Amino acid sequence: MPADGLRYNDSGDMMYCTSGSDANGIKLWQKFTNSLRLRALLRVIDVPELNAAETLRQMLADPVKYPVFESNEDAASVHVSGVAPQEAPMPRPSDLSSYKALSEFFINKLKEWNDPRLPVFVRKATNKDETGKDVSDYFGLPSGYSTTPTITGSAPNAATLATAPQDLWCMTYAEVLFIKAELAQRGIISDDARTLYEAAVEAAVTQWGATLPAGYFDTPPPPTTEH
């Protein structure tokens, strides 16, 4: 490695800051690679020749040999400071939100669920109510219409999603839990699918620094539609 190879990052790799013989950093890399393998195997689980289900079962039955993410702290992310060369992917964060709006379905679902990630992902917009008064709230636009909307839709929150300093997520603990939940639902592992699913949702919320509100999972599921 050139003498100036770590000129901008003298603490090792940018994922886990592992350098030299850092045992904890190496263990985190092992968790990342095994978690990534779970993702890959799940995507080919219905290919009979690969026997992915059995491999997944073996991996999750032996966490010592195949450690995977156990918390949000294990998740694979790269932190960028915003100072060159560690700049955010978007040089102009406004490009994420300018002339863009979130869908009515997305906004209304997060509002219905009282999802604490709504202000993380979305900015409020201002529109007139029936009396002509300005109202600031989260407004989604209907999807699939060619006509220009008569209201202003809420844009993505560039301040949290595209502005450094920020974490660039490569794989999350929540994804590992969602994978386990699907495997439990398929009967490949014996864990309770609902418990894993709810833990995955909570991890996905706390990953963004939010707190899951009490009763979050009490919202009735939407009615099923048979085709």
C-alpha positions, 0 to 999 in steps of 0.5 A: 500500500502506498504511504499515503493510502490512508491519507484521508482515513487513518483509522482503517477501512471506512465500513468498520474502521478495522485496521491491523489485527482489530479482532472486533472489526474482523468479527463485524466483517464476518457478520456482514459477509454472512448477512450478505450471504443470507440475502443472496441465498434467499433470492435463489431459495426457489431454485431446487438445484441450489438447495438454498433453504438447507444452507440457510437453515444450517447457517442460522443454526450455528451462529458461532460459525456463521455470525450475522448482524445482532443489532443496529450497531453491527449494520454495514454502513459508511459514514461520510463527513461531508468534507472532501473526499468524504462527500455525500452522493448528491453534491446538491441535496436539493436535487433529491427534492426539487420538483418531486413529491411523495405518493398519496399511498405512501404518505397516508399509510405512514400517517395512518400508522403514526410512523415516526419515520414520516418527518425523517423521510418527508417534508411538510407542504402548505395547502389551502383548506376548505376555508382558504386557510393555509395548512402545513401538513404531509400531503401525498399526490395521487399516482398515475395521473397525467393532469397537473395536481391542484395541491402541492405535494410533500417532497423527500426530506433532503436534509436527512436523506441526502445531506452530509454528514450521513450514513450510507447504508449497505445492509441493515440489521432490520434486513437480517430480521426480515430475512429470518421472518420470511424463513420462519413463515416458510417453515425453514426455521422454527422461530416465530415469524411475527416476533421476528417481523415486529423486531425487524420493523422496530430495528428499521425505525430505531436505525433512523433515530426514531422510537416506535410508538406504543400500539404501533402493531395494533393497526388492523391489517388491510383487507385481502383481495383475491385475484 
